[in-house]
Amino acid sequence: MNIVRTRFAPSPTGALHLGNVRTALYAALLARAAGGFFLLRIEDTDTVRSRSDHETALMTDLRWLGLHWAEGPDLGGPHAPYRQSERAHHYAAFYDQLASEGRAYPCFCTEGELARERALQRAAGKPPRYSGVCAHLSRAEVEARNTTHPAASLRLRVPPESTLQWTDLVRGPQSFSGDDLGDFVIRRSDGTPAFLFANAIDDALMGVTHVLRGADHLSNTPRQCLILRALGLPVPHYGHLSLIIGADGAPLSKRAGALSLRELRAIGYLPEAVLNHLARLGHAYGEAGLLDLDGLASGFDPNHLGVAPARHDEATLRYWQKEALVHAEWTRLWDWLPTEVHSWVPDPERESFVATVRPNLLLPEEGTQWARVIYKEDALVFTKEARDAITAAGAAFYGAALEILAKHPEDFRAFSNEVKKATVMRGGALFHPLRAALTGTLAGPELAGLWRLLPQDRIRQRLQVHTE
């Protein structure tokens, strides 16, 4: 029974951001590398914020990346249901077991009382933890309070002077003192399960063997180990991933301007770019080039995960986007380009158009810009640098070019060589004014490729206007 089973367990309360997408990716890669199973569980016990459309959207995002699960709310599986809101009967049975064995007890303290207690502990320089006011109530006292107090929460008894130890997949040996944890809530006063309880129970019942999650969950792990050990359930191997920070060193968040996966997809990033970028945020790969999911999985090793915060910067994501564009089939890039490009580019020139502009693309909108330059008569908008190059070349340059165009209308190399001889210009002095006149800018696709696509009458017209 050494089959690796990993999971991704998001809450459907908003769009997926790069942090939780990376968590899903690493979990999927770990299972894929071991020939195991990756499952999806929806943790929707937050009834106020959880929405079905968020659930649908996050599954769409994961599929777009190619992260397919073997079990989940849409597929079912041997451990269904895969939504926590439908698993209350499992939690109830374990609550009863813990209470009957004296391992858990009802707590009648109000939130106000608990807040005051924590404030006093902090003021005394102590870690805030429950002092155990309700831990020793007699059965009669519990029954009496049940009639006069609001519904009680349920707390797990933490053995005094205990030590919780485990070896983290990322951070190595970990140790927590039970005295620092205190007795903690496993069921809220409204009857709903605490996150750390439901999360641990579901992992155990679903046979999850390895849990990869953010470092912000590190303090939950000793509590979850206590829960599972108290119930005699298997404890998975935990690994806590470094947090992702932005270029300013602050945690990556929507407030800091970080885009969600859905937004990155909408503006045209390819899944391979996102996958290769995220896979290397905190994980060292020996292979430097673009990898597919199988390649990423074969090179994935929890021992190569770093502890320091992983820095996300848009330049690196753009680099992987360029790499993905280089390797994509031209038909795929054609479908990726906006619909107006499809209406402007003649069918026989589709492949040539993609081949010509591919090196100068990052996002689909740039394909629109080049299609407009090539196929729309009134499309040129001149940059200042382009106007300066046109002025420096002068009308005589364009007059000579126009005469030579009649001799070599389809051969750019022959045309440019003749212009070089006639004007005694070479290098940038030759090609910058030609590019400026034909495209309105000094940067872009190779002129030879543009020459093949530009209609001859449009080339003539764009040179002619600068001879006066």
N, C-alpha and C positions, 0 to 999 in steps of 0.2 A: 504493500500500500504506500508506495513512494510517489504517487501521482501528484504533480504540482497543480494546485487549484488557487487561482488568484481572483480578485474581484475589483470592480469599481462601483462605489456606492454613493452616488451623488444625491443631493437634495434638489428636487425640482422647483427651486425658488428663484431662478434667474438663468441667464445665459452662461454657458461654459466659458471660463477664462483660461488663460494659458497655464496657470498653476494647476488647476484640477485636470486639465487636458493632459499635462505632462504626467500626473499621477496615473491617469487611465492608461497612457501609453506605456509607462514602465511596467505596470501590472500586466498588460497584454504581452509585452516583450518577454517578460520573465516566464509566463506560461508557454508562449510560443517556443522559446528557446529550449524548454524542458519537455516539449511534446505534451503539455498539460492542457488545462482548461481555464478559460477566462470567462467570468460570469458578470452579469450586470444586475445590481440590486438598487431599487429606488427607495431612498429613505425619506418618506413623505409624511412623517408624524407631525411636522409643523403644519397644522391644518389651515392656519391663517395665510401663510405665504406660499404653500405648495400649490402648483397649478398643473393641470394635465397638458396644457400647451407647452409649458416649459419641459415637461417630460418628453413630449414628442420632439421638440426642438433639439434637446440634448442627444437623443438617439439618432436623429438626422445628422447632427454634427459628427458623432462617433463613426457612423457608417461612411460619411464623406471622407474621413481620415483612413478608412479601411480597417478600423478596430471593431471586428465582429465578435460577438459573444456566443458562447455555446449554450448558455441558459440565461433567461431573463424574463421580464414581465410580458414581452411580446411573444417569446418563444415557449415559455413554460420550462419544465424540467423536473427532475426528480425531487427537488426541494422547494417546489412552488408552495405558496405564492412568493413572488419576488418584489412585492411592495410591502413595506413595513406596516402600512395602515391596514393590511389584511392579515397580519400575523399576531394580533393581540392574544389569541388563545395560547400561543406558544409561551409568550411572556408570563401570562397569568399562572400557568402551571409551575413555572420556575419561581415566581414570587411566593406561591403557596409553599413550595418545598423549602425555600430559605426561611420563611417565617416559622414554619412548623418545626424546623430544626434549630430555631433560636439564632440563626445566622443573620437575620434581618429583623428590624423592629419599626413600629410606627413612630413618626416624629410629628408632634403637634405644634412645633415652634412656627411662629408667623415669619414672614419675610422681613418685617420690621425688626423683630427680635434678633433674627439672624444677622441683619445688617449692623445693628448696634454691637453685637458680639464681635463681628469681624473688625469693626472700627476700633474697639478697645484693644484687640489683639495686635493690630497694626501699630497703634500708639505705643504699645509696650515692646515693640520690636520683635513680635512673634509672628510666625506664619499664620494666616487666617485659616482656621479649621473648626469644625463643629466640636464643641466642648463635651457633648454627650449628655445633655440635659435630660433627654427622653430615653437614654439607653437602659436605665435601670427601673423603669416604671413597672409596677406589679400588674398582673392581669386585671385586677380590680380597678386600678388607676387607669389603665388603658380603656376599659369598658366605660368608665365614668367620663373620661374625656371624649370618647367617641360620641357621646350624647350632647356635649356642650361646646365642642370645638369644631371648627371647619374640618373638612376631610384631611386626613393625615397623609403625609408623604411616607415613603418607606426607605429606610437607610440600611446599608450593609454594615455589619460589625467588622471592624478592622482589628485583627489581633494586636494587642498592645506589644510594643517593642519588637514587632515583626520587621523583616526586611524582604523587600521584593527585588528579585534579581532576574535578569534575562540578558541574552546576548543579542543586541540589535544588529540587523543585517547591514546597516549603514554605519552605525556609531559604536559598535562593539559592546563590551560589557556595560550594563546599566544597573544601578542600585538605588532604590528608594526606601526610605524609612516609613513604616506604617504609622508611626507617631506623627509624621508630617502630613500624612494623608487625612487622618481622621475618618470617622464614619461618614460615608457619603450617600447621597440620594440615588436610588436606583428606580424609584417610581415617584412621579410628581404627585402633588396633592390633588390634582384633577384626574388622577388615574392613568395618565399617559406615561409611557416608559421614558426614562432618561436616555439621552442619546447613547451614552457609553454602555448602558445595559443592553438595549435592543441591538446595537451594533455588534457587541461581543457575542450575544446569543445567536444571532443570525450567522455570523462567521462560523461558529462551532457547528450549528445544525446543517449548514450548507457545505460542510467539509472543506472550508477555506484553509489552506495550509500556509500561505504566505500573504501578509498584508503589507503593502507599501502605501504610505500616506505622508502628509506633510509633517514637518518638525513641530508644528503647532499642536499636534495631537500627542506629543511625547508624554505629557503629564496624564493623559487618559490611560496609557498602557498599563501602569501598575495597578490601577483600579480594575481594569478589564481582566488582567491576570487573576486578581483576587476573586472576581465574580466567577470566572470559569473554573478555577480550582475549587471554590466552595461548592460548585454544582457537579464536580467531577467530569467536566467537559474538556475536550482537547483545546490547548492553547496554540494558536498559530505562531509562526515566526513573524516578528514585526520588524519593519525597516522604516525609519523616519527620514524622509527626503529633505534636503536643504530647501529653504524658501527661495523664491525667485524675486530678485530686486530689479528696479529700473536703473537707468543710467545715472540717476541722482542718488542712488544708494538706498532709496526708500522702498518698502515692500510694494510689489507690483499690484496695482488695483485699478478699478475703473475710475476712481477719483483722480488717479495720477495720469489718466489719459490712455491707459492700456486698453486695447481693443479686445472684444470678445472673439471667440473663434468664429461665431456667426458673422461678425463684421469683417473679419479678415477674409472669409470666404466670399462675402458679398462684393468686396472691392477687387477680388481677383487673385488672391494668393492661392497657389496650388497646394494640394494636400502633402505632396512630397516635400515641399519647402518647409511647411510647418512641422512635419514629422522630423526631418533632419535637424531643424533648429532646436526643437524641444528635446530630442534625444540626447543632444550634446550639452544641454544646460544642466551641468552638474554631473555629467557622466563622460568619462574619457573613452574615446574610440581609437583603435589603431588605424582604421581606414579613414582617410581624409575626404574621400569623394562622396558623391551622392549615393545613398543606399536605399533600397526598397525595404519593406517590412521584414522580409526574411533576412536581409543583410543586417538590419538594425538588431534583429533578435539574436542572430548568431554572434554578434559582437557585444551583446548586453551581459553584464555581470554586476550583481550588487556590490561586489568588492571594488568596482571602479566608480562607485558613486561617492561624490565628495560631500563633506560636511559643511564647508563654507557656503554662504549664500551664493546662488548662481545668478550672474548678471545678464539680464536680457537687454539687448540693444537692437534697434530697428535695422541698423546697418548689417548685422549678421543675418537677420531674417531676410533682408533684401538680397544678400549674397546667395542664400540657399534658393531664393526664388529664381534668381538668374540661372543657377545650376539646373533647377528643375525645368526651366524653359529650354535650356540647351538640349536636354535629353528627351523632351516630349515629342511624340509623333506630330507631324505637321497637321494631320487631320484633327487631332485633339486641340491644338492651338487654334485652328480655324473655328472650331465650335466654341472655344473660350472667348474669342473676340466678340465685341458688341454687334448687335443686329444691323446697325447702320453700315458697318464694314461689309457685311454680307450683301447688302443692297448696292454698294458702290463698286465692289471688285468683280469684274467679269469672271464667270465660272472657269474658263480656261487658265486664268491667271492666279487662281487661289493659292496653289502650292508655291509658285514663284513669289507671290506677295509675302507669304509667311516666311519663306527662306530669306528674303531680302530684309525684312524688318525684325526678324526674331532677335538678332543680337542687340537691338536697341529697345527691346520691350522689357518692362517690369510688371506693368499692370495693363489690363485690356484697353483702358482709355488711351494709352499711347498708340495702340494699333489704330484707333480712330483718327488720331492726329496725323499719322502717316498716310492713311487711306485718303484723308481729306487733301493732303499735300499732293498726292499723286493723281487722284481721280476727280477733284473738284476744281473747276477753272478759276474761281475767285478765292481760293483757299489760303493764299500766302499772307502771313503776318510776319513782317520782318523784325528780327531782333536788332538792337543797336549795333551789335558786333557785325551782323550781316550787312547792315547799311554802310557801316564804315568800310568793310571789305569791298563793297560795290563802288563806293566813291573812290577808294584808293586805286582800283583797277582802271576805272575810267571808261568812257564811251568807246574809245578805240579798241579796247580789249574785247568788248562785246560785239563790236562790228566785225572784227576778225573771226571771232567764234561763230558768228552767224553765217559768214561766208563758208567756213570750213564745214559747218553742219550740213550744208547741201551736198558735200562730197562724201561724208561718212554719217549718214543719218542713223544707222543702227549699230555702229561699232564704236563704243565709247573709247576704247583704248586708242584706236586710230585717230579718232577725233581729238582727244586730249594731246596726243603726240604732235599733231599738226598745229594745234593752238600753242603748244609750248615752243615750237620752232618759230611760229609767226610772231609771237609776242615776247620771246626770250624770257618767259616766266616759267618757274618751276616750283615744285613743292607746294607749300601753303599759299604762296603768291599766285599760283596757278589754280589750285583746286578750291581755295576758299571763295574767291569771287564766283566761280562756277556753281558751287554748292549754294552760296547765298542767293544767287539769281534763281536757281531752280527750286529751292526749298524754303528760303526765308531765314535759314539758320546756318551756323557753321559746324554743327554736329549732327550726326545721324547715320543712317545706313550707308553702305558703300555706294558711291556714285554709279558704278557700273551696273549694279542691280537696279537702282532707281531708274537709270537710263533705259533699261529694257522694259520697264513698266510704264514710264511716262509716254503718253501719246506724242508723236513727233510735232504735231501742230502746237501742242502745249509747250514743248521745249523751245520751239521757235518763238512763240509769243513771249515767253519769259526772258529770253535773251534779247529780243527786239526792244522791249520796253526800256532797256538800259543803254541803248545805242544813241539815245537823244540827249 
